[in-house]
Amino acid sequence: MNWMKHLSLYFIISAIVIFPGIYSLVRFGLKPSIEFTGGSRFTLVQSISMPDVILQSFKEYTPILESSDGNGLTIKSKEISQKSVQKVLETLKPDNPDIKLTDFETIGPALGKETIKKTANALMISSFLLLTYISLAFKQLKYGICAVLAMFHDTIVLLGSFSLLGHFLGIEVDLLFVTAVLTILSFSVHDTIVVYDRIRELSHKNKNVDYVSLINQAVTETMARSLNNSLTIIFMLLAMFLMGGETTRYFSLALLIGTITGTYSSTFTAAPLLVVWEKYFGKNK
């Protein structure tokens, strides 16, 4: 099948998905959790009053209700000491005699900045190492560059998606999101390497066949394997997102978006990039 016949369509689809995300990233950015901004998060249980009443008691610390169930609620706020929380709870005792503090954590702004710095460094180092490794493994620089470009494609889609979700739905990015991004980088490159390896094998066996035909054949031969592998992961992540706990819901969503994007890009971004490279930087040019 002539997959590369629709080269322009693949890039248009990617642009339609990427550009709103880039606009959102530039205009709104990501909505960071306290791991990045600094602040406090604590859980109160056995409360009787409505959540709004309890939040009002912490109003000087700009509280945000993170989650609530029948027995308790988790609040995120500006930095507050555990002692100050206990003082506020004393004022709530008349209406909530059994209310008590269970979980409490505070992260300073300095640690938040350090986390952002380490995350950025991890992304840059991993990108450089992947570029170097793939280029050496395939003995051609184009494979490394195109694989990393496809990886950046997946990263931008994921970051853009969470920028939009953060702006419209208030979804925050935390350290689990960072874990998801780094995981998706490896998944994206792994799927891309499967396609590239097949292209390399075919190029050794069929030296008289033009490069685009080899890519089409490689995509056809690896398509079923990629779909079967990805769908298995997608179904599992979908179940985690729909039925998992609150703490892992958006982690699962990030992995789900990244897996779908990575499956698409390994075939319809990474392979077309090789065609473009060969067209403009091929040996005969």
Secondary structure as UniProt FT lines:
FT   HELIX           3..6
FT   HELIX           7..27
FT   HELIX           34..37
FT   STRAND          39..45
FT   HELIX           51..57
FT   HELIX           59..61
FT   STRAND          64..68
FT   STRAND          72..77
FT   HELIX           82..92
FT   TURN            93..95
FT   TURN            97..98
FT   STRAND          100..107
FT   HELIX           109..138
FT   HELIX           141..169
FT   HELIX           175..205
FT   TURN            207..208
FT   HELIX           211..243
FT   HELIX           246..268
FT   HELIX           270..281
FT   TURN            283..284
//
